[in-house]
Amino acid sequence: MEETPLAQQPTTPTPVKEQKQPKDTNPKTWVYLLIAIILLISSVAGIWFYMNRQQQSKQRASDASDASFQKQIKDLSKQLAEAKKADTGNTATPAGVAEKLKTFCSGLHTGYTAGYFKYVDNKDGEFGYCLVSPPDGVGGGMVISVYQNSAWKLVWEGNGIMAASLCTQYKIPKSIYEDCAGNY
């Protein structure tokens, strides 16, 4: 038998299988499927929205807390500054006060000269501290005074430690008596 080329062989049509349509083409099924997809999308969106709102709420609370802490820090810093100022007061000596204070301190003993001095003006009054020395320059002492009734008044003078009761009585700030150890 002789072989014939493929191109010359008779072709017989092969039967095409028909595709079977799904039996369940009920329109209700498609509606249920569409509703299920919509519900799934809605659920995911709802969860995302809820979580996003929760995060925003936490962020606002955190920001408010931070702002509150910053305000507290500012208030505490202000209170600390006021407390320091209440103790030390204004140490800038007004015009004329230095000479009046030195004159007062020097005038306690004939011939004494007032050298180093401090002046403090705070809520409790005006205070002065002077070191005075005699004409020969040997020795000397401290003078602590308070300005009352338009004049300087002697609180203490000497070469030792002023009594704590005087510090309390006249409310002398620590910045005046800091050179006198153990006063409070």
Buried (B, 14 or more C-beta within 10 A) or exposed (E): EEEEEEEEEEEEEEEEEEEEEEEEEEEEEEEEEEEEEEEEEEEEEEEEEEEEEEEEEEEEEEEEEEEEEEEEEEEEEEEEEEEEEEBBBEEEBEEEBBEBBBEBBBEBBEEBBBEEBBBBBBEBBBBBBBBBBBEEEEEBBBBBBBBEEEEBEEBBBEEEBBEEEBBEEBEBBEBBBEBBEEBE
